[in-house]
Amino acid sequence: MWKSYFSAVSIDDAVKVLAQYGERARIVAGGTDLILELERGIRPGVEVLIDVTRIPCLDEITLDEDSLIRLGPMVTHNQCVASKLIVELGFPLAKAAIEVGAPQIRNRGSVAGNLITASPANDTIPALMALGARVKLQSVNGERFVPLNEFYTGVRKNVMRTDEMLTDISFPALGKEWRGTFYKLGLRRAQAISVVNCAVLLKFNGEEIEEARITLGAVTPVIVHAAEAENYLVGRKLDNETMLMAAELAQKAARPIDDVRASKEYRLEMVKVCVLRSLRTISSREEKKGYPERPVLLQTGKYSPMTVKGELPLNSMWHHPAEEPIVTRINGKEYRFENGQHKTLLRLLREDAGLIGTKEGCAEGECGACTVFLDGMAVMSCLVPAPRAHGAEITTIEGLAPEGQLHAVQQAFIDQGAVQCGYCTPGFLMSGAMLLNEYPDPTREEIKLAISGNLCRCTGYYSIISAIEQAALRMGGR
């Protein structure tokens, strides 16, 4: 897919490579969008990937002295989901982030990548636009700041130059006078692209609305403000008549199309429904109702960076040409791969490491059959570039338990008859095992969230859930 792979250890490294290769280069962080685009031939001219996941401090969420919440370019959706700062002072973003994909996707997918992909159906864009976000773009020639509502020029198009990297996302922290939420309509509970989404944010002066922001996704070529509805709400109280009229006015900002997910007529009607539901949630002060107190992330963070010859493998920018081996540790054993630099991690594991327990179901991050642990978190290995394995700690289904033994989840799958055709089973086992590492006493709802990124085409979900519950009991949990 790509010809050259760089692992940067500083932003300066990354922008220098961007300047050198121009249109032929792309930044890769989570890769959950980019790898698919490369696989499908959507980016035919891209030959160089610049991995920024090893650059220190790019995954921080902070509140600065100007009351701006700042997100580094490596902040993932799951970090937003779990951030008390985001939940308390930027809730629409937390709500949007938890709607993205599934835990394995949210562990890798970055908010910055979601913005750059520029799909009008992406979930974090309406939330951040309603929050008044801006982005910082950096190149070897300097930096510039762009408000998010000026960032997009069309479907999957933005104002970034080929030599620029998005290095910061910021928005004002919400005060107590602000209340808001995000609402998504999808065709299933998880792993669904939005049919319609919206973010609604209201500033109150007592019972009266002082400022309103309503942004709509998946119904125009770019995310838009429902300006007429926003203006109508100002100076009014949020009663039933006002909410209904605002929802109807929001429809006027939508220009939906027909596609495989919905007709334009259905989308137009659902704009009104989604905005009305959001307004009613705010009116009843139930914005955070149902938001998990302990979100399921499928990560523990308990890992030690691998060393090669006593040193960390990336003390300086690393160029990975075809002749440079990938040195990694899988299931506690060091591997050295002379080939595979242009593959995904899934294919490296199966074709080069001979670890065929990790399955390829869809190769698009949709089914979860290829779930592995990468540096302490569950990920879809079909969306991870193989060179990212260099210096990493990886666990596959073969290493879930000591040789000759079964993990408690594996034994429970046998006892509960949770294995049918068996193809999806490795992914479910990995998700279940990581859940029990994270929360030894999961509720049934938490189990469902943990396996929301894993598909079973034999519809064996009831037995799978029961098996994970049994494993939790055996391991001393609930």
N, C-alpha and C positions, 0 to 999 in steps of 0.2 A: 504493500500500500504506500508506504513512505520510503524514501531512499536514505535519509539521514535523521538521526535522533539526537538531540542535545538535552542534557539535564543541567539546568542552570542552578547556580547557588546564590545568585543575586539578581535584582531587577536589571541592573546595568548589563549583566551577561545576556539576559533575555532580549532586551531592546537592541543590543549590538547585533545579535543574530538576525533579528527582524529586519534591521537596517540593511544587513548584508544580502538577505535572500528575498526581501520584498514579498510579492504576491505568492511566491512558492513556499512561504513559511506560515505556520500557524502555532499559536500558543495552545498547549494541551494541559489542562488541569484535571478535572474529573474525566473528561473525554466521553461522557455519556451521550452527547450530541455529535461531536466531531468524528468519533470512530465510526458511527453509523453512516455519516455523510461520506466518509472515505470509502467505506465498504460498498456503498450504493453508487459511487462514481459521481456524487454531487459536487465534489471539490477536485476535479481532474487535474488541476495544475499544482496541487499541494504536494510537495516532495520532502519538506523538512518539518519536523515537529520539535517544539521547544517545551520541554517538561518543566513546569515551575513548582511542582509539588514538594521539592526539597529546599525551597528558599525559606529561610527562617522568618517567623513572625507574620507571614501573610495570611494566617488563618485566625486572626484575632478580631474580636468584636469589642469595641471600646466606646466609652462616653467621654468626649473631650470637654475642655473648659468652656466651650461655646455651646454646650448642651446639644452637640451633634453626635448621633450614633454613627460610628464608622465601621465598615466591614472591609476587611482585607480581601484581595482577589481570590484567596484560597478558602474563604469561608464557605462551608457546605450548607446544604439545606438542613441537614440534621443538626448542625451547630446552631442554626437559627431556631429550630424546633425546641432545642434544649436550653437556649439562652434565656435566663431570667430577665436580663436587660431588654431583649427583644419582646418577650411576652408582656412585660410591664409597660414599656415605653414605645413599642412599635408593633402592637399586637397584629394588625393586618398582615404584616410580613410573616410572623410566626405561623399564622393560620394558613397563609398561602404555601409556605414551605412544607408544612406537614401534608399538604394535598399532592405534592409532587411525587410521582412514581411510587416507590416502595422503599423500605429501609435500606436495602442494598444500593439502590440508585441514589438515595439521599446522602449516603455515606461518601460517595465519590462526587456527585454532581455539585458544582459550585454555583452560587448565586450569580457571580460575575458571568459565568458561562451561559447561564439561563438568559441574562440580559443581552449578551452579545449575539446569541443565536437569532434573536429578534423575531421569533414566531409570535403572531398575535394571540396564539392560544397558550403561551407560556404563563405560568401562574404568578411568578413573583413580580412581573412587570407591572400589572395593575396596582398591586399593593404598594410597591415602591414609588410609582408615579403619584398615587394618592398621598403618600407620605411626603412628597416634595423632594425626592431624592435627586442627587446629581452624581456624576461619575468623573473620576480623574483619569485622563489618558496621557500616557507618558511615552516619549520616544527619545532618541539620542539628541534631538533638537530642542527638548524641553518638555513641558507639560501644559495641559489645558483642562479646564473644567467645563462640562457640558450638562445642563439640566436634562433629566431623563425625558421630559416631554419634548425635547429638541433632538433627541438621540436617534430617532427612527425615521427612515425615509421611505419605507415600504416593507412588504413581506420579506422577512429575513434579510433586511438591509438596514445598515446604520451608518453613522457619519465617521466611523473609525477609519483611519488611514492604515495602509498595510504595514507601516513601521511602528504602529502604536500598540501599547499594552494597557489594558484597563487595570489600574493599580489601587483604586479606592472607590468605595461607594459610601455616601454619607446622606443623612437626612436628620431634620430636627427631631429631638425626642419629644414625644407627646406629653403635654401637661394634663392635669386632672380635668380640665375643661373639654378635652377631646375624648370622643368615644368612636370606635370604628371596628369593622370586621371585614372579612373576605369570604366570598361565597363562590363555590364551584359546582357546576352541573356537569357530571361525566356519565358515561354509560356503564360504569361499574365503580366499585368502592375504591379500588387502588389500581395503579398502572393504567390510568385513563387520561387521555388528552381532553382538555376542556371542550365541551360543546358550547358553553357560555360561562364566563366568570365575571365577577365584579368585585371591586373594593369600594366600600362606603366609609367615609370619615366625616364626622360632624363635630363642630366646635360649639359648645353651649355657653350661653350667658343666662344662668338660671334655667328656665324651661325653654327659652327662646334660642333658636339656631342662629349663631353669629357668622358661621362660615360652613360651607358644604363642599365636599369633594366626592365625586362619583366617577370611577373609571371602569371601562368596559373592555373585556377581552374576548377574542374569538368571534367578533361580530363586525369587524372592519379590518382593513389591511394592516393597521397599526392600532395599538392601544389608544383609546380616546377618552376625554372627559365628556360626560353628559352635561354640557354647560347649561342648557336650558333648565334641566332639573336642579342643578346646583343653585342657580340664581333664584329659582322659585322657592327653595327651602329657606333662604336667608330671611330672617325676621319672623319666621313662623314657629309655632309649636308643633311637635311631632305627634299630631293626632291622626286618626284613621283616614280622614279625608285628605290631609296633607300628604301622608305616605302614599296613598293610592294615586294621587295626581302626580307626585314626583316620579313614581315608577312608570306611569304612562308617558311622561315627558322624557324619561331616560330612553325610551324606545326610539325617539326621534334621532338620537345620536348613532344608532346602529344601522349598518348597511351589510347585513349578513348574506352569505352565499349558501348554495346547496353543496353538500359533499357527502361522503360515505357515513358521516356521523349524524347528520341531521339536515333537514330542509331549511331553507331560509325563513319560511313561515314559522316553523317551530322555534327556531332560534329567536326570532323577533318577539314571539310571545314569551319565551323564557327570559328575555331581558327584563321584562316587566316583573315576572315572577321572582327572579333572583334579587333584583333591587328591592322589591317589596319585602321579601323575607329578611333581607339584610337590615332594612329600616325598622322592621318590627323587632328584630333581635336587639338592636340598639335601643329602641324605645322601652323595651322591657328589661334593659340592663343585663342581658343574658349573652353578651358577646363571647364570653369565655366558657360558657356552659358546654360541657362535653370535652373541653380541651384536656388532654391527659396530664395528670399531676406528675407522673413519671413516664415520659415518652419512651417508646420502644425504639432504640437506636441500632441494635445489633452490633454493639461495639463495647469493648472493655478498656482499650487504650493500654493494656498491660502487655507490652512487648519491649524488647531491647533491640536497638538498631544493630544490624549485623556488621561485623568487622571483617575485613579482608587483610590478612597478614598483620593483624593487630591494629589496623587503622580503619576509620570509617571510609567507605568507598568513594564518597563524594566530598572531598575537601576543596575541590575547585570544579569549574564547569567541565562537564564530561561529554565528549562527542562519541557517539556510539556507531561507528561504521560497521560494515558487515564482518570485518575481521576481528572486531573487539568482542571478547566473550562476555556473556551475562553470567555473573556469579551471584548466586542467591542461596537461601536456605529454605528447604521445603520439608515439612514434617520433621524438623530437627536435623536434617541431613544437608550438607553443603552440595550444591550442584554447580557445574560449570558448563554452560551451553555455548558451543562455538557457532551454532546457527540459531535461527529463530528471531533475529533482531527486527524483522519486518512483519511479525505476526502479532496476534492478540495473546494475552496470557493464557487464555483457554487452550489455544492450539499449541502453545509452548508446552503446557502441562501434559496434554494428551499425546502430541506427536514427538516431542523431544525428551520429555521426562518419563514417558510411558505410564503416566498416572491417569488411567482411563476411567477412573471412578467419577471424575467430574464430567458431566454430560453436556453435550451441545444440543439444546432443544430448539432454540430460535435464532441464536447468535445476534439478537437485537436487544437484550436486556429486558425481555418481556416475561420469560417463564421461570427464571430462577434456578434452573437445573444445573447451571454452572457456578453456583455460589461457592466461594472459598473465603478463607480469612486472609486478609492482606494487612500486615502491620496492625493487628489487633481489631480489625473490623470486617464484617461480612460485606463482600462486594460481588458484583456480577463479573466474572473473569472474562467474558466475551467482550467487555467494553474497556478493558485495561490493556494498554500497549505492553507487549512483552518486555521491552527494555526497562519498564518501571519495576520489574522484579529484581533488578540489579541492587544488591545490598538489602533486599527486603526479607521479611519473615513471612512465610506463606504456610498455611495449613490447608490440606485437602481432605476429602472424606477418608483417604487411606491413613491419615494421621490423627483422626479424631480420637482414637483410643490407642493405648499401647498395643504392640503387635501381639496377636493371639487373644486379645480381649475385645469386648464390646462396650461402647459407651452406653450409659443408662438410657439414652434416647434410642439407640439402636436396638437394645433389648426390648424396650417398651414397644417399638414398632412391630417386633416379632410377636410379642404377647397380645397386642391389640389387633393384629391382622391389618396393620396400616400399610402394608406393601401389596400393591395390586400388580400392574405391569412392571413397576419398579423403576421406570426410567426417570421419573421426577424425584425419586426417593433420596438420592444423595443431597440434592439441594434442600429438601425439607429437613433432613437430619442436621445439616450445617446450620440452618436458621434456628432450629429448635435448640441445638447445643449452645449456640451463641446467646440465645435468649436466656437460658438457664445460667450462663456465666454472668450475664448482666443482672438478671432478676431471678434468684433461686426460687421465689415464691410467686410465679406469674398468675394473674387472673386469667380466666378464659378469654376475656376481651384482649388482654395483652398477647396471648398466644395467637389469636386471630390476626392481630396487627403484625406480629413477628413473621407470620407465613404469608402475609398479603402479597409479597413479591414472588411467591412460588405457586405455580399452576399444576394441578393434578387433573389430567384429562379423563381419569377413571372415576372422578368424583369421590375420592376416598377421604374427604376432609374430616368427617366426623371421627373416624378412627384415628386420623393423624392428630387431631386435637386431643383426643383421649390419651393417645400415647405420650404426648408431651406432658400432659397432666400427671400421668403415672410416673414418668421419669422424674418430674419435680418432687413427687412424694418420696421416691427412692433415694433421691439426692438430699433429702432432708428439708425440702421447701414446703410449700403450702399443702 
